[in-house]
Amino acid sequence: MKKLRKAMVALAGVAAFSAVSYADVPSGEEFAKKFIISVDAAHDLLGKPNVRFVDGDSPKKFKEKHIPGSVNAFAHDLHYLEDIRKCGLPMCPERAAKFIGEELGIDNNTHAIAYDDGRGPNASGVWFFLYLYGLDNVQMMDGGLVTWEAKGYPVESGPAKKPPPKKFVPKIRKEIIATKEEVLKAIKDKEHYFILDARRFQEYTGKTLLDALEKPGKHITVKRGGHIPGAVFAEWKKFAGNPSGKPNKPLFKKLKKLKKVYKKLKKKGLTPDKTVITYCHVGLGRGSFVFAALKLLGHKKVKVYVGSWDEWGNDPNVPIEK
């Protein structure tokens, strides 16, 4: 682990944050052991001190049904375009520190378990968000809420109850994200980069335009449709073990099937030495899901373009293809 860099920002009333350079995210079996937890193992932690379950689905779905004591953090809304433009992160560190500590009740020693309805992208979005900001002990719950309920484990309904606030100090893992500037470089450097579009085909071709948060409380629809020049289309469902959200199914396909997907990508130019940049509409969701799938496959160099199409499609100065 490299030395701690100097604190980048310090604001009154807000904890200072540091940017830290870590060794590469573990891959293959080590990734699975560290970042994926079974429903049964997660259930054994329910009610334990300093364990926080975080539901990544929409507030509406959360209100209908969730694991007791959970907090809600809709993965799609963890990304603010104004922050992406300002500091190259889904939330600028001082905002993230307040959100993670005060809204989610998570400190740097919390064991967080991210989950969704079983499909996977929203769980991966929460997992990636928390890991990006420096939480070491954060996992995705394999099988999701649908499997949890199928096993007869308790659920509750109603709005999220705000947990006791804690102090969280972000330590940014910048090596797992790509900026717009790096993507522009990657477009011209196919020898070292492979750009992967994890969205639906209608988004890739520019026929469907989605919205996202420009800032808290303000959604805007992306201005342009299409994809990043040279990006290879590989929808997240190709990697998913449970795209329909059925009980007792894993988040990701079995390794044997994932290898078949990887083999097809090799035919399109992917090689083990290349840096893969994944993206979707906001990065935290389908893009982070494919990031995790590639790490499970053992690919060493993977990044998420956290600006994703929300940033790219709203910038008239960058090229697009349809």
Sequence and secondary structure as in RCSB ss.txt:
>XXXX:A:sequence
MKKLRKAMVALAGVAAFSAVSYADVPSGEEFAKKFIISVDAAHDLLGKPNVRFVDGDSPKKFKEKHIPGSVNAFA
HDLHYLEDIRKCGLPMCPERAAKFIGEELGIDNNTHAIAYDDGRGPNASGVWFFLYLYGLDNVQMMDGGLVTWEA
KGYPVESGPAKKPPPKKFVPKIRKEIIATKEEVLKAIKDKEHYFILDARRFQEYTGKTLLDALEKPGKHITVKRG
GHIPGAVFAEWKKFAGNPSGKPNKPLFKKLKKLKKVYKKLKKKGLTPDKTVITYCHVGLGRGSFVFAALKLLGHK
KVKVYVGSWDEWGNDPNVPIEK
>XXXX:A:secstr
      EEEEETTEEEEEE        HHHHHHHHEEEHHHHHHTTT TTEEEEE S HHHHHH B TT EE  G
GGS  HHHHHHHSSSS HHHHHHIIIIIS   TT EEEEE SSSSHHHHHHHHHHHHTT SSEEEEETHHHHHHH
TT   B SS           EE GGGEE HHHHHHHHH TTTEEEEE S HHHHTTS   EEEEETTEEEE S  
SB TT EE  GGGTBS TT  TT  SB  HHHHHHHHHHHHTTT  TTSEEEEE SSSTTHHHHHHHHHHHTT S
 EEEESSHHHHHTT TTS  B 
